[in-house]
Every structure is written in structure tokens, then in C-alpha cells.
Amino acid sequence: MSKSIKILAALGFIAVVAACAREQEEFVVVEPEPISSEPVQSGKL
């Protein structure tokens, strides 16, 4: 292989690795819903 082909292949490989390394998963924290609900007054005793 000629030098220019090796250099182009190396640059392509570096570009692919850099593109994959930039993708980071977002970490999202969601507050859980309360398990029990508050009692509602109905007006009856």
C-alpha cells in the first residue's frame, strides 16, 4: 500500500472512533409517584 492510502485509512479510523466516543447516554433521574394517595374529605362523617 502506498503511504497516502495508509494515512487516509488511519485518519478515517480516528474519525470513526472520535464520532463514537462523543455519544454519551444522558442520565435522567425521575422522581417516583407516591404509592398511596391522600384521603379526600367527602363531607360525610
GUGUDO-160591 format. One record per residue: x, y, z of N, C-alpha, C in turn; residue number from 1. Coordinates in Angstrom, 2 decimals, m for minus. Last residue first. Layout:
N
     n_px     n_py     n_pz    ca_px    ca_py    ca_pz     c_px     c_py     c_pz  num
        X        Y        Z        X        Y        Z        X        Y        Z  NUM
...
END
This chain:
45
     n_px     n_py     n_pz    ca_px    ca_py    ca_pz     c_px     c_py     c_pz  num
   m69.60    12.09    57.75   m68.89    11.80    58.98   m68.84    10.36    59.27   45
   m69.07    13.54    54.52   m69.80    12.60    55.40   m68.95    12.35    56.64   44
   m67.36    15.03    53.01   m68.43    15.74    53.69   m69.25    14.86    54.61   43
   m65.16    13.78    51.99   m66.37    13.72    51.18   m67.54    14.49    51.81   42
   m61.74    14.37    51.71   m62.95    14.54    52.54   m64.16    14.59    51.64   41
   m59.43    11.93    50.73   m60.19    13.11    50.33   m61.44    13.19    51.19   40
   m56.15    10.92    51.71   m57.61    10.74    51.80   m58.32    12.06    51.47   39
   m53.54    10.70    49.27   m54.09    11.36    50.46   m55.60    11.11    50.51   38
   m52.37     7.51    48.07   m52.89     8.88    47.86   m53.46     9.41    49.17   37
   m49.28     5.73    47.92   m50.64     5.89    48.46   m51.08     7.34    48.27   36
   m46.94     6.19    46.41   m47.66     4.92    46.30   m49.09     5.06    46.80   35
   m46.03     9.00    44.42   m46.34     8.43    45.73   m47.21     7.18    45.57   34
   m43.69     8.46    41.72   m45.02     8.88    42.17   m45.28     8.30    43.56   33
   m40.18     9.32    41.79   m41.28     8.34    41.75   m42.59     8.94    42.25   32
   m38.44    11.50    39.65   m39.00    11.32    40.99   m40.16    10.33    40.91   31
   m35.85    10.49    37.61   m37.27    10.81    37.66   m37.77    10.53    39.06   30
   m32.90    11.45    36.16   m33.49    10.98    37.42   m34.93    11.44    37.45   29
   m30.98    10.49    33.43   m32.12    11.28    33.87   m32.70    10.65    35.13   28
   m28.17    10.72    31.66   m28.65    10.10    32.88   m29.74    10.99    33.46   27
   m27.53    10.08    28.28   m27.99    11.04    29.27   m28.54    10.27    30.47   26
   m24.62     8.66    26.90   m26.01     8.49    27.31   m26.34     9.52    28.38   25
   m22.71    10.16    24.37   m22.82     9.80    25.77   m24.30     9.69    26.13   24
   m20.70    10.19    21.67   m22.07     9.84    22.06   m22.08     9.37    23.50   23
   m17.98    10.43    21.22   m18.73    11.62    21.61   m20.14    11.30    22.09   22
   m17.04     8.02    20.30   m16.71     8.39    21.68   m17.52     9.59    22.14   21
   m17.77     7.96    17.64   m18.43     7.04    18.57   m18.18     7.44    20.01   20
   m16.06     9.89    16.60   m17.50    10.08    16.48   m18.25     9.17    17.46   19
   m13.55     8.75    17.10   m13.91    10.02    17.76   m15.41    10.25    17.71   18
   m13.67     6.51    15.44   m13.52     6.33    16.89   m13.94     7.60    17.63   17
   m13.83     7.78    12.94   m14.92     6.89    13.39   m14.86     6.71    14.90   16
   m11.39     9.15    12.86   m12.65     9.90    12.79   m13.81     9.06    13.30   15
    m9.57     7.05    12.91    m9.59     8.00    14.03   m10.89     8.79    14.05   14
   m10.16     5.92    10.42   m10.35     5.14    11.65   m10.44     6.06    12.86   13
    m9.39     8.01     8.72   m10.78     7.54     8.73   m11.09     6.76    10.00   12
    m6.64     8.11     9.27    m7.48     9.27     9.59    m8.96     8.87     9.63   11
    m5.90     5.58     8.29    m5.69     5.90     9.70    m6.57     7.08    10.12   10
    m6.53     5.87     5.58    m7.19     4.83     6.36    m7.07     5.13     7.86    9
    m4.76     7.94     4.88    m6.21     8.15     4.77    m6.98     7.11     5.58    8
    m2.32     6.63     5.34    m2.65     7.83     6.10    m4.15     8.08     6.05    7
    m2.47     4.56     3.44    m2.35     4.24     4.87    m2.74     5.43     5.73    6
    m2.54     6.10     1.12    m3.68     5.23     1.44    m3.65     4.86     2.92    5
    m0.03     7.32     1.20    m1.24     8.15     1.27    m2.47     7.32     1.61    4
     1.80     5.20     0.94     1.73     5.96     2.18     0.43     6.73     2.31    3
     0.38     2.26    m0.62     1.14     3.50    m0.63     0.94     4.25     0.69    2
     0.84    m1.19     0.00     0.00     0.00     0.00     0.88     1.25     0.00    1
END
